[in-house]
Amino acid sequence: MSFRKYGFAGIRTAVAVAALTAIGITIGAGAIGKAQAADPREELFQKFTAATKGKKVAWVPVWLGVLESEWTRVMKANFDNYGIELTMRDPNFKSDVQLQAVSTLINEKPDILIVQNPTTTLLARELKRAMQSGIKVIQVNMSSNTTTDAYVGADVPHMGRVLAQETLNVCGGGKGSGKVAILQGEATAAYSLDMTKAATEVLGTDPTIKIVSSQPTNWDANKGAEIMTNVLQQNPDLCAVISVWGPQTAGAAQVIKNAGKQGEIKVFVASDGQPADCDLQEQGLYTKILSYTANLQGEAIVNAALALLQDDRPAGSTQYAFYTTNYWVSGPQDRQYCFTVPKE
């Protein structure tokens, strides 16, 4: 631009035009920027996708039984939908295999490690190592002595208290013999330990109640049948049975039926809601089952993983708890609290 051509007045005019042009460009750019700004709902979804898509989740249950298969089915369906890769290892109830699987997976560095502990101690050290290496850890239903980023499962002591209170309602205060048997699971599993302890404490509040047996079945129906055979031989006037898990109770319930005492001896069972438990309840072998409904629990596991993936804090920084709700099943009208195994 030649200022000599326009003189001083021309210079002022040219500068003013240039300034207005620059302001116009700035205003226009701002308007365009605002027009192109992402919708807040879209921004939220983008953050979610960035935090979850392409992430890796490793899952090691005790074995791939009916309960664990339902958890796995729900996890896989949801994780596939979110673009999350799920790796599963089935130790088939072998503790040494499970420990090795967890150790190997830690070295593979998944973003989330999900475990079902067979005992309070087996995986405790490895879960701590996982968090120290930056892997967030979720424990399902049976916790270890190591507290991790999240626990998903039943409020186990609460279930024990509810089962015991139901037992007091029918056997306490001088009703019947007051004799009660408890079928534990694995003696060193937190799920069994905590439920048995809570139930025993509640039963102990009534002096008319006598716990005549409290033994581990190791989750096995045959062992449960063996225990119940011995209990009935010594206590034919048994009033009630409390069992910490459905499948292990089937043998004991059959022994009670064979002894001609079905309905007379009350059988109260903590259940994951698998179909066989509802079947046995409807057939009268179980008096009532207290279900925590595994398919809904599976959804809670997924939600815990999604929460941890979106949480910027490092592994070991949180202690989330996702406790699942319990429902009494006392007949076909409550069948919705038992899940349905999908057909292949």
Disulfide bonds with the S-S distance in Angstrom:
Cys171-Cys239 2.01
Cys278-Cys338 2.03
